[in-house]
Amino acid sequence: MIPVERNEVMIPDFTLRDTNDPLGRKVYLEIVGFWTPEYLSRKIAKVREAKLDNLILAVSKKLALSDSVADELNVLWFKGRLLVQDVIERTESGLQG
């Protein structure tokens, strides 16, 4: 559970950890696939409010998300299905800092 503004929380779909990482760092994965525009707007607001640099926001290319928002939130795009290798690569880059 990640606290956000207005006494709300965000519960990411997954928490990824490397059991060999001595610092115990973790990366959160939130997958946004097939949802309404209203749901996507609320999700983007929560992600912004959470202000996490260790959150992967994976978004289907089928959703109408503007390029500026995608760049701001460092979106991991997927088409059809989210590939494990893409998540691993993004996770590893997120755990390096």
N, C-alpha and C positions, 0 to 999 in steps of 0.2 A: 504494500500500500504506500502510495506517494501522496503526501499532503499537497493540496493546491489551494488557491485563494477561495474565499467565501465558504470556509468550513466544508470543503469537498475533498474527496480523495480520487486518485487515479489508480486503477489496478491494472497493471500491464498484463498482457497475455502470457508472457514468459519472463523469467529472470535467468540469465545465462551467467554461469560462473566457470572459471578454470580452476579445477580442484588443486592444480599445481601452483597456482598464483599465491605467493607468500603474503601478498597484501590483501587478499580476499576481495579483490575488486569484482564488480558485477556489471552487467549490461542488461538493460531492460529492452524487451522486444514487444512492440505493439503492432498488430497486423490489422490494416484497414482494407477490407476487400470489397464486399458488395453491400453497400449501405446507402441510405438516403442522403441527400445534400444537407439536411438538417443535422443528422448524426455526424457527418463529416465536419460540419462547422463547430459543433460542440466538442468533438474530439480534438480539433486543432486548437481550440481555446484552452482546453485542459493541458495539452502538450506545451503550449506557450507558458501557461501559468506555472507548470512544474519546473521549468527552467533547468532541465537536466542535460548535461553533456554526455551522458552515458545511456541515452535512449535511442534505439533504432525505431524509426517510424516507417514501416513497410506499407506502401500504398499501391493498390492496383492501378494500372494505367487506364483502366476503364472509368475511373472516377475523375470528375472535373475539378482537378486541383490546379490552381494557377502555378506557373513557373516560379513566381516570386515567393509564394508560400512554400513551395517544395524546396527551393534553395535555402530559405530561412530556417526550415526545420530539418534540413539535410536528409531528405526523404530517400529511402531505398525503394526504387520502383520495381514492380514485378508485373509480368504479363501472364495471365492464366493461372499460374501457380508460383508460389514463392520458393526459390531454389535454396536448398540448405547451404550450398557452397557460397552463395551471395551473402547469406546471413553470417556464416563463419568469417568470411573476409571482412565484413563490416565490424563484426564483434572484435576480431583481433586488432583492427585499427583503433577501435574504441578503447581497448584495454592497454594500449601502448602509452597513453598519456598520463 
